[in-house]
Amino acid sequence: MKKSILYAGCCLLLWSCQKSVDKLSVQAPPDKLMPKDSINYFITGQIKKIGQFEWRTASDRMLWSAIAQSDHIVSLGYHPSIDDRSSDKDDPEGRSAVREQLLDLVYSLEKKYDPSVERSGLERWPDNILPVVNIRITSFETMRALRYSSLVRYLEPMNYETLLYSSFTERQSGCAANLPDLSLVAGMDYGVVSPFAKASWNYPHHGLLDAWRVVSGAGISVFLIDTGISYEQENLGSQFNQGLSQKRRLERIVTLPRKQLLGIINVGPPETPEDGCGHGTAMAGVLAAPRGTDGNMVGVAYNVNLISCRAAEDVFIDAAREVRGVSDAFVLAANRSDVRIISMSMGRITVSSQIRDAILYARSKGKVVFCAAGTSMPFTAGWAGVIFPASMNEVQAVTGIRQGTPFEACEACHSGPEVDFVVVMERTADKKHPLTVSDSGDAPSTIGGSSVATASMAGMAALVWSRYPWFSSTELVAKLQEHSSYFPNKSQRWGWGIFRPAQAVN
């Protein structure tokens, strides 16, 4: 009975919604699509002016041009409850009803232009948790009907971010051969700690060795969203437990959907957790490499449980399947009771409301989220501030600074009022970066940018939470702020400053 009433209410609301759509002034598709250069100019102008870009600020012509030039796949965010469209309450029945009604509307409109369309094939990747649908739309009329529907929160192209980087050869920036650094010098670039591990030169700047007298991260699980882990690095595999790192878990999972082939979803080989980029391996090493006996480097939280999730191909969350992979990763982490901390050293220029929904969902489950403030590439150098999703108030944004005072950003690290914490990760004299594990073997590599700062800060947070396991996420963040160098006054560029875990745990 309840479902029948709910369905009738949904139909009535959809009918009234459809009537409101029908009353929209009839508008023909634009004669010409807006050129990509003009769209990009508008996006960069918005970011320079207000610090971020959201697709809701685009005109109908601009939005349709972006959708049409980036494979027509969109994120359609809808109101989670049919009864209270201003509410974010969890209402599975209402959410399902809205979703089905919207799919009916899309099907009826798309079929006008393509009679071969099947309703069952509208969704790219079905989602039963977030109030969002990923679909492919091919008509301007469908776009406008959805955009002005009272059921819809947002409508955004999922693939357009790839076109922002298309003219730059460094689009895959952040992916590189993660090879050993053979120039490392004992006593300068690292110190040796028991039983036989290398502690990076930047650890003393945060008092990590003193913190390790009390804590190691034991009992805390960190969910790392990145590009995976190399199967060849045994310290993030069969030798994850060695030396002083014992009785902890390592998991490798993947949320990145399969590639498309000729516009068809999920026809390629399944993705694996294997790191084809090198970035995820490096982040995992910084965060959780064992304090072992083989002479490799030791991670900041060498006794945490690590869940490595391959959610993207590289550090730029630009392709539609990467948006989906990242949002699925946050949802998966949110629904795991063992996970306390989520760390992601990846980002994008424009706001993705789907990823924002996923992060808000994770925060509602009590997770603390750390995201990288951004590392410059040719496209962003000199004008882009803190990137998304580090720009969100709900996450802890981290950037890197050079050794010494006053604070100075690392060579390519972004900073701004959204930053919450900074990590020393670039030596002033020679620009040496912190140690991490290489893709294979026991000789460490080095890694820079706000990425390593984020993984380091997530590791330090795990150390503190292992000392106070009864803390809520709010209490943990307050403790991190309290024992940072600028507390109680937050800097407009450097946040709370350098966190010192030894003070927080003693």
N, C-alpha and C positions, 0 to 999 in steps of 0.2 A: 504494500500500500504506500509506504513511504517513498519507495523508488518511483512509483507511478506518479505521485504528486510532484516529486522532484523533476521527473521527465517533463511533465506537463508545464511546470513552471519554466523549465529551460526552453521548451518550444515557444512559449509565449514571449519570453525575453528575446529569443533569437528572432522571432517574427517582428517584434517592435524594433529590434536592432536593424533587421534587414530593411524595414520601412524607413528608418532614419538614414540608412545608406542610400536607399532609392531616392530620398529627397535631396541628396547631395546634387549640386549642380552637375549636369552631365559634362564630363571633361574628356576630350579625346586624348589618346596617347600623344606625347610630344612628337613633333615631326622629326626632330633630331635629338639624339641622346646628348647630354652634357659631356663634353670631352673629359677624359680622365685627368688631364692637367688642371682643368678648371675645378674639378671636384677636390683634387689634392690641394690646390691653392686655398680653397675655402676651409678645408680641414686644418691645414697648418695655421691659417689666420685665426681660427677659433682657439687653437691650442696656445698660440702666442698671446691672445687676448685674455682668455679666461682659464687657461691651464689644462683644458680637456675638450674633447669633441664627442658629442653624442648624436646619433642619427636622427633623433627627434627634432633637432634644429634644422634639418635639411628640408628643402622644398620638395613637393611631390615629384617634380621633374628630376631633381638631383637624386632623390632616393631611388626612383625607378631606373635612372641611368646607372647608378651604382649596382643595383640588383641585376640589371640586364647585362652589364659588362663583366660580372663576376659569377657567372654560371647559375644565377636565379635561385640559389639556395638561401633561405632566410631563417632567422630565429624569430619565432612568433611567441611572445610572452603574453599570457592571458591572466585574468583575475582568478585567483585560486578558489574563490567561493562564489557560487551563483547567488547566494542569499545576501552577501555583503561584499560588494566588489571593492570596497576600500579596506578590506581586512586581509591580513596575511595569515590568518589562522589555518591550521591544517584541516582540510575538509576533503578527504579522498573522493567521496561520492560527488560533491559539488564540482571538484576539479575535473573529474572524469566526464561529467555531464557537459561542462563548458568546452572541454577539449573535443568531444564528439560533435557538438553543435558547430564548432568552428570548422572542423574537417568537412562537415556536410556543406557548409557555406562555400568553402574553397572548391570542393568537388563540383558543386553546381555552377560556379563561375568558370572554372578551368575547362569544364567539358564543352563550353560554348566554343572555345578556341581549338580544343584538341579532343575530338570525340573518342579517341583511343585511351584517354586517361581513365585509370581505375582508382576507385577510392582507396582500396587496400594498398596502393602503391604511392600514396601522397607523402607519407612520412619517410624521411631519410633514416632516422634512428629513433625509434619509439622511446619515450621517457615516461615513467610512471611515478616519479618522485617530484620533480620540479614542475611548476605550472608553465611549461614551455613546449612548443612543437617545432621541430625542424622539418621544413617542407620546401618543395621546389614550386615556385609560381612563375607562370609565363605570360600573364596578362597584366596590363596597367590597371584594368578594372578591378582585378582581384586585389592588387596592392592597395588601391584606394578604399575598397570595401573593408579590408582588414584594418587599415590605418585609422579609419574613422569609426570603427566599431567600438561601442561602449564596453565590450568584453575584452578588448585588447589593451595591454599595457605598453607593448613596444613591438616594432617590426623593424628588423635590421638585416642587412646583407651579411652573410657569414664569411664570404670569401674575399670581400673587397680589400681587406688589409694586405693581401698579397700584391695588389696593384700599387700600394704605396711604396713598396720596396723593389718593384720590378725593374727599375732602371739602374739599380746598384748591384755591382758584382759581389758585394759582401752581404747579400740577403741572408746567407747561411752563417753570418757572423755568430760566434759563440761555439761553432763546431770546428774542431781542429784536431790534428793528430796529438793525442794526449801522451806525449813521449817523455821519458826521463830527462830531467835537467842535470846534465853531467858537470855543470859548473858549480854545484853546491859545495860549500866549504863548511866543515865542522867548526863549531864555535862562533861562526858568523851567521850562517844561514839556518842553522839548527843546533839544538843541544840534544844530548843523548839521555834518555830517562829509562829507568828499569822497566822490563827486563832487558830490552835492547831495541828501543824505538826512538825515532827522530821527532823531536818537538819543534815545530816551526818557529822561526825567529820572532814572529809577531805575538806569540802566546804570552810572553812576560808583560806585554803592554796592557793586557787585560787581567793579569794576575792568575792565569789559568793553573800554573803549577802549584800555587798555594791552594786554589780551590780543589785541586785533585787530592789534597790530603784528606778531604772530607767527603767528596762526592765524585761519582764517575758516570752518572746518568742511569744507573741500574734501576730497572723497573718501569722506565718511561719508554713509550713507543712514539717514534717520530715518523710521519708520513711524508716522504720526499717526492714531490711532483716535478719530474724533469724528463730527460731523454733516455732513461734506463741505466743499466749497469753493464759494463763489459764482462762477458763470460770468462775472459782470460785473466781477470784480476782475482787471484785466489784469496786475497785479504778481504774481498767483498764476495766471498764464495765459501769454498771448503775450509779456509783458514780464518773465517770471521771470528771464531772463538779460539784464541790463542793467548798465551802469556797472562796478562792481567785482565783480559777481556774474556769473560766466561758466562755460560748459562744465559745467553741472549739469542734472539731470533733475527733472522734475515729473510725477508720475503721479496720476491720479484714478481710484479704484476704489470699488466698493460691495459690501458683504457683507450688508446689511440685506435679509432676505427680503421678498417681496411681502406686502401686507396680506391679511387673511382677508376673505372675503365670505360671510356666512351660515354661518360655521364651516368653509368650504371653503378649503383652503390654495392659494396661488399661482394665483388667478384674476383678481386685479387687474392693473393695468399694472406692468411691471417698474420697480423703483426705479432711480434714477440717482445719480451722485456729487454732484449739485447740492445745495448747502446751503440748506435751507429754514428754518433756525434762526438762523444768524448766528454761532453759537458756534464751529463748526469753522473758518470763515473767519478769525475773530479769533485762534484758536490757531495756525493756519498762519502768519499774519502775524507774531506774536510770535516764533515759532520760526525762520522761514526767509525772510521778506520780503527782496527784493533790496536791496543797497546801491547805489541807482540814481541816476538823473539827473533824475527827475521830481518831486522834492520830497516824496515819500511817506516813511513811516517805514522804518527798516532793522531787520530781525530779528536776534535774538541770534546765530544761526549763518547768516550770509547767503550762504554758499557750499555748504551741504549739499544733497544730493539729498533730495527730499521725496516720500514716498508718502502721499497723503491717502486715507484709507479711511472712507467713510460707513457706519457700523455701527449707528447709532441715529437716532431722530427728534429727540431732545432730550438733555439731560445726565443724565437719570435712566434707568438701564438697568432698566426695569420690565416692559415687555411681553415676551411669549415670543419674538417675532421679534427683539427687541433683544438678549435673552440669546443667541440663536443668532447674530445678526449680530456681536456682540462676540467670542464664542468663535471663530467662523470667522475673524475678523480676526486674532486672536492666532495661530491655527494657520497662516494664510497668511503672516504676518510671520515666524513661526518657520522656515518652510520656504524662505525666501528667503535665499540665501547673502550677498547684498549688504547686507541690513539688519543694523545693529548695535544700534540703539536703538528702543524702542517707547515712545511717549508717549500717555497717555490721561487726559484731564481730565474724566472722567465717572465715575459710581459709583452705588451703591445702598445701602439700609439693611441688608437681609438678605444673608447669604452665598449666592452661587450656586456650587454645587460644579462645575457645568459650566464656568463661567468660570474657576474656580480650576484645573480640569484643563488648560484651554487655556493659562493663564499658566505653569503648571508645565512644560508642553510647550515653551513658548517659552524658558523659562529653561534647559531641558535642551539647547537648541540654542545656548546662549551669548549670548542677547540680554539687554540691560539694560533693565528696565521701570520707567518712572516713572508714578506714578498720583497723582491729586489727593486730599488728605486730607479734603476736603469743605468745602462752603460752605453755610451754614445757610439753610433755608427755614422757614416757620411750623411745619411738622411736627417738625423736628429741632432748632429753636433751644433752647439751654439745656441739652440733655441728651445729644445724640448726640456721640460722640467721632469718631475717625478712621473713615471709612466704608470699606466694601468696594469694590474690592479693595485699596485702599491699606493696609488693615489687615494684609495678608499679609506675612510675613517675607521672602518672595521678591521683593518689589517695593520700589522706592525711593519712599517716601511724601513728598510735598512740600506745604507750606502757605505761606501768605503772611503777612508781618508788616508793621507800620507802620515808617516811617522813624524812626531814632533808637534810643537805648538807655535802659533795659533793653528787651529784646524785648517786644513786645506784638502779639497777633494782630490781623490786619486785622478790620474791623468784623464780618464774617460768616464768617471762616475757622476751621476746626476745627483742634485741636491735641491732642497726647497722646503717650504713649510710643512709638507706632508711627511717628511722624514721623522722617524721616531728614535732610531739608534744609529750609531756609527761604529765601524770596526776598523782598526788599524790594519791595512793590508797592502801598503805600498811604501817601500823604503825610500827616503828622500834622496839619498846619495846616488843610488844606482837603479831605482825603480823596481827592485826585486819584489816579487809577490810571494804569498804564503805557499807552503808545501801542501801537496795532496798526493794521492796515489796515481800512478800512470795506468794506462789501459792494461798493462801486464807487467809482471816482474816485481822486484822488491826495491828498485831504485825510484825515489819520488820524482814527481813532476811539480810544476808550480802553476798557479792559476790566479787571475786578477779580476777586477771589475766589482760591481756591486753584488754579483752572484756569490762570490766567495764570502763577502761580508754577511750576506743573508744566511747562508748555510752555517757560518760560524756563530751567528747570533742565535739561530735555532738550537744549535748544540749547547750554547751557554744557558739558554732557557731550560733545556732538558736537565742540565746539572742542578739548577735551582729547584725545579719541580721534584726531582728525586730526593731532595733534602726536605721538602715540604709537600709530600704527596697528597695531603688533605686539602691543599689550596684549591680554590676555584680559579677559573681562568682570569677573572677580574683581579683576584688577590695576587696571582702570579705576575701579571703585567704591572701592578702597583709596586711589587717588590723589585722588578727590573728597573723601573723608573727611579725608585728611591735610592738605588745604589749605582746610579749613573752620574757622570761628572757635572752635568748642568742642573741637576735636581736642586731646588724645586722650580727653577725657571727654565722653561723649554725654549730652545733657540729656534729662530725662524728658518734656519738653514740646517742645523745639525741635530734637531730634536732634543732628546734628553742627554745626548753625548755618548761617551764611552762607558759601557757597562762593565762593572768589576765584580765578577761572580764570587770571588773569595770573600768580599765584604758581605755579600748577600747570604752566604751559607755558614758563616762563622758567627 
